Amino acid sequence: MKKAETILCGDGERLSRQVFRIAWPAALEALLIGMVDLVDMAMVSSLKLTAVSAVGVTSQPKRILLMFTLALNVAATALVSRRIGAGEKKEANHCMHQFLWVSILMALVLYALGFLFAAPLMKLSGANSETLKDAVDYFRILVIGQIPQAVSLTINACLRAEGKTRVTLLTNTAANVVNLIFNYFLIQGNCGFPRLAVKGAAIATSMGSFAAFLISLYSIRRGNGGILHLDWKQEPRRLDIPLLKGAWNVAFSAFHEQFFQRLGIFAFARIAASLGTVEFAIYQFIMNLANLQGYTYDGFASAATALTGQSLGMKEPERAQQAGKYAVWMGYGTALAIGLGFALFRHPVLSIFAEGDDYVIQHGGALLLFVVVSCLPCAGSTVYAGILRGAGDTKAVARVTLWVVAILRPIAAWLFCYPMKLYQYGIWASFTLAHTLRWICLYLHWRQGTWKQIKL
């Protein structure tokens, strides 16, 4: 069996350097993905708090629709990285083409449904009479751009399996730049553009998604000297049912994980929304910051996923375990830096969203300390989950997500919020508790080592 033709298997290169080389672009990429929501929230906050709440209401429905693509992408990364690790270039490319077909078909169906049923989804997500119209307008424009974004995410998942995280970083940098520029033009109507308010933010985000898609597509059409190369002429234009059946177990469990996570977060957000428009706006500010630090750890999880899959494809499970350890400790170091930054600069950060509103800044600053405490557990749980996904052990991650995120966290949030009358403090206490328990559970499963025996 020949060695993988990939940068991950450089001659004599230390494993820790390999992890870092993959992780830092992936971390920046994940950070930029998270910045899309944060930038929209910050720039929409120049309108009014009801506009912030309207944009915030769309967050969970958007992620619910996206979870199908994310589950597919877990299987894509796991299978493509295994074949790259085994030196099977042709099979790796075949896998990528098949996952792209599925991603395109799935996105067209899901986002058409999202467009048609936007109003019921927004009501279910907590939109009230003040926010419903803006939320529906924003969401319907957004889902149009989600179709190319879904395909771009699948391409990027395959590129991460090869270790090409710098390419995926470029796509998301472009998306953010386009989003930022057209937010400035369209939200307030600057430089002669029409003032479209919330609709303008949605159009800008969709334009950013199209830009990311075009760059992702261009990168695999050229190949860039790597393993993965898009060539529809050489690939049969039909679904490879045996291959997709083999990917089903990984994708299905990953879908369960995504579903349980979305279900839990949806219920969690509903409890926060019940506190009122202003309190929910504060919740959105804090949650976007919490998600932002979580997205950063996704970069280290991506490195762990790629190296785990490739190492197991090379029949080197101990290399997979060591790569995971390096990724976890890098995640911890980043978490300490982020936590310190949030603790020291929580009030200036919140003033970006609520300039001049002392209540939001002071109250939100106290709540942000719960996020500071959760930084280490969040980093650990994110990277351990990435290792297990790379091995194809998505069932374990799904089980932990079910019990901790979908069941325990909403129950704890409701108990802390209402019977114990802690309100917003109860919401964030349950957030910290859930991250800590998920961290412990995933670490214990990783330590058992059964994930090293999974065949894909």
N, C-alpha and C positions, 0 to 999 in steps of 0.2 A: 504493500500500500504506500503510495507516494505521499509526501508531506503536502499539506495545504499550501496553495499558492496565494498566500495572503500576508499582509504586513504583520499579522499577529504572531507569525512564526518566524520572526527575524532571527538571523544567526547569532546565537549567544546573547541576545538581548534579555535583560533581566525582566522577570515577569511583572514586577512592580511598575517598571517603566512602561510596559505594554498596557497595563491597566490604566495608568495615568494618561497615556497617549490617546486611548480610546475615550476615557471618561471625561476629560475636560471639554472637548467639543460637544460631546453628548449632553453634559451638564449645562453648557451654555445654550445648546439647542432647546433642551427642556425648559430652561429659564425663559427663553424667548417665546416659546409656545404659551407659557403661563403669562407672559407680559402682554399678550394680546388682550385678554380679559381685563388685566389691570390697567392698561392704557385706555381702553374703552371706558372703564369705570372712572378713571381720573378725569378724562376729558369730558365725559357726560356729566360729571359732577358740577361742571360750570353752568349747567342748565338749572336743575333743581333736584331736591332729594327724591321726589317721586320718579324722576327719570332714572336715577341711580337704582332705585328699587325695581323699576320696570326691566332694566338691563339685567339686574341680578336674578330676577324671576326666570329669565330664559336660560340661565346657566345649567340647571339640572336637566331640563328636557333636552338641551343640546348634548349634554354628556350621555344621557340615556340612549339617544340615537347613535352616538359615536361608539358606544360600548361594543356594538357588533363588529365594527372595524377593528377596534383595539384587541378584541378576543382573537380575531383572524390574524392580526399582526403578531401576537404571541406565538402562534403556531408557525407563522412564516419565519420568524427569527430562529425558533428552535430547530426547525427542519433544515433551513438553508445553512445555518451554522454547522450542523452535524455533517452535512454533505461537504461543506468547505473543509472542515477539519479532517474528513476522510480523503480529501484530495479528489472528490468527484465533481469536477467543474461543470460538466454537461448536465448532471442531475440537479446541481444547485440552480442553474439557470432555468431548467424546466420547472422546478418548484416555484421560482419567482414568477414566471409567466402564469402559472396556474393560480397563484394567490392574487395576482393582478386582475385576472378575469373575474374571480369571485368578488373582489373588492368593488369593481366597477358595477357589476350587476346588483350587488347588495346596496350600494350607495344610491343608485337610481330609484330603487323601490322604497327604501327607508325615508329618503328626504322628500320624495313625492308625498308620502303619507304625512310627514311632518308639516309640510306646507298646507295640506288640506285640513289637517286637524289642529292647526296652531292655536286657535281660541280655546278649545277644551283642554289642551295641554297646559296653557298658561294659567287657566283657572285652577287646574289640579295642582299646579306648582305654587299656588298661593297668590296669584294676581287678584287685586281687588278693583273696585270701580275707578280708583285713581290711577292705577297702573296698567290695566288690561289693554287699552288701545295701543299704547306705546310698546308694550311687551309683544303683542301680536305683530305689529308693524316691523319691529326689530327682528323677531324670530323668522318671519317669512322671507325677509331679504337674506338673513344669515344662512338659512338652509340651502339656498341656491349655491352659495360659495362653499358649503360643506361637502358637496359632491366632489369637486376636484381636490379638496383637502383630504378626503378619505383615501383617494387613490395615491396622493402624495405621501400620506402616512404609511401606506403599505410599501411603497417603493423605499421609503426611508428605513422601514423595519428590516427589509432585505439588505440594504446597504450597511446597516449596523451589524448584521450578522457577519458581514465581510470585514467589519472594522472601519468602514469609511464614514466615520462620524463627522469629519470635516465637511464633507459634501452636504450631509443633512443639516449641519449648522448653517451653511450658506443659504439653503432654501428658507430656513426660518428667519434668518437675518433679513433677507429680502422681503419676506412677508411682513415683518414688523416695521420695516422702513416704509413700505407702501401704506400699511395701515396707519402709521403715525402721520404721514404727510396728508393723506386724504381725510383723516379725522380733523386735522387742523383746517382743511379747506371746507369740509361739508357740515360739520356740527354747528359752527357759528357763522358759516358763510363768508369766510375770509378770502381775500385776493380775487374777488369778483365771482366766486362760486355761490350757488344758492344755499341759504341756511336751511338745512334739513333736520337739524337736531338729532334725535335718536335714530331716525332713518339713515342719516349721514354716517353715524358710527357703524351701522350694520353694513352699508355699502362699502365703506373703507375696509372693514374686516374681510368681506368677500373678495375684494380686489386683491388684498394681501394673500388670500388663499389661492387665487388663480396664479399669482406670481410664483408662489412656492411650488405649485404643481408644474408649471412650465420648466422651472429649473431642475426639479427632480426628474422629470421626463427626459430632459436634455442630457442629464448626467448618465443615465443608463442607456440612452441611445448611442452615446459616444463610447461608453465603456470605461474611459479614463484609465486604460491600462490594467484594469482589475479583472476579477473573475466574472462578475455579473454584467450582462449585456442584453439589452432588449432587442429582439429580432423576431418580429411576428412572422416573417417569411419562413424562417427555419422551424418555428414552433407550430404544432398543429393547433388550429383555431377551434378547439373543443376542450371540454373539461375532462381531466384525467381522473375518473371516478375512483379507481383503486388508490391513487396517491391522496386524494382528498379524504377518502375514508380513513386512511392512516393518520391524517392530520386531525381528524374529527375529535378524537379523545382529548388531545391537547387543547384544541380550539373550544370544545364544548365546556371543558372545565374552566378555561379562561373566561368564557362567556358567563358562566355561573359566578365567577369571582367578580367580573364587571357588574353583573346584574345585582348581586348582593351588595356591592359597594354603592351602586347608584340608588338602590332601594333604601339603604341605610342613610345615605346622605340626603336623599329626597325627604325622608321622614324627619331627619335632623333639621333641615332647612324649613320645613313646614312648622315645626315647633318655634323656631326663631322668628318666622314670619308672623306668628300669632301674637308676638309682643308689640306689634305696631309698625307703622311705616318708618319712623325715625330709627327705632331700635333695629329694624331689619336692615336699614341702610348701614348702620354701624357694624352689624353682623357681616354684611357683604364686604365692607372695607377690611375687616380683620380676616375673614375667610380667604379673600384674595391674596393677602399677605402670607397667610399660612400655606395656601396652595403654591405660592411662589417658591417658598423654601422647599416644599415637597417636590416640586418639579426639578429643583437643582439636584436632589438626591437621585432622581430618575436617571441622571447621567451616569452615576456610578453603578446603578442597577443595570443600565444598558451594557456597560463594560463587563459586568459580571455575567450577564446573560450571554453575550457573544463568546466570551472566553470559556464559560462553562460548556456551552454547546460544542465549540470547536475542540476543546480538550477531551470531552467525552467521545467525540467523533474520532479523535486520534488514539482512543483507548488509554487515556492518561487521567484517571479520576483524581489522583492526588494533585495534579496540576490544576484541575478544576477547583478543588477545595482551597488551594493556596491562593489562586486568583480571587476567589470569593473573599478570603480574609483581607487581602489588600484593598479590595473595593470597599469593604465594610469600614475599615479603619480610615480610609480617605473620606468616606461619608461622615464619619464621626468628627474628623477635623473640620470639615466644612460646616457641620452643624454647630460646633462650638463658635466658629466665627460669625455665622448668621445669628445665632442666639445672642451673642454679645452685641452685635450691631442693632438688633431689634430692641434690646434692653436699654441701650444708651441713647438711641435716636428714635424711640417710639413716637414721641410727640411731634417732632419735625416731619416724620414720615406721614403721620396721619393728617398733618396740616396740608399736605398735597391734595388730599381728597376733600377736606372740610375747612378750608381757610377761613379764619375768623369765627368759626363755630366752636366756642370753648367747651361746650358740653360734649360734643362728639370727640374732640381731641383728648380731653381729660378722661372721660369714661372709656373711650376706645384704647387709650394708652394703658389703663389698668388691665383691660381684657387681653391686650397683646402679650402681657407677661405670661399668660397661660400657654401661648404659642411658644414663648421662649423656653419654658420648662419641657415642652414636648419635642423640641428640636432633635435631641439625641435619640429618643425612641422612634421618631418618624424616620430618621436616617437609617437606623438599624433595620426597622421593619421593611422599608422600601428596598434596600439592597438585598436582604435575605430573600425577599419575594422574587427579586430579579434572578438570583442564583437558581432558585427552584424552578422558575419558568424556563430558564435556559436548559435545565435538565429534562424538561417536559413534565415536571411534577406539579402541574397546575391544580390537581385535585386538593393537595394539602393547602395551597394558598386560598382556594375557594372555600374550604371548610372553615379556616380561621376567619376569613372575611365574613362569612355567614354569621358566625356566632358573635364576633366582636363588633363588626361595623353595622350589620343589618339588624341584629337583635339587641345586643347589650347597649350600644351607644344611644339609640333613640329612647330606650327605656330609662337609662340613667339620666339623659337630658330632661325628659319629662319629669322624673322624680325630683331632680335637683331644681328644676325651673319653677314648678308649681307647688307640689306638696311642701317642699323645703323652702319655697319662696326666695330662691337665689337668682331667679330670672336670668339675665345675660351671664352672670357669673356661673350659674349652673350649667348653661350651654357649654361654656368653655372648659369647665371642670370635667365634664363628661368627655369632651374632645381629648383632653390630656390623658385621662384614664384609658380610653380606647386605644390610643396609640401605644401606650405602655404595655398593655396586655397583648396587642398584636405583635409587638416586638419580641416579647418573651416567648410566645407560642411559636413564632416562625424560627427563632433562634434554636429552640429545643428540637424542632423537627430537622433543621439543617444539621444540627450536631449528631443526630442519629445516623446520618449518612445513607439512608435507603434510596435517596434520589440518584445516587451514583449508578444504580443498577437498572435504571429505566432504559428500555430500548425504543428507538424511534425509527 
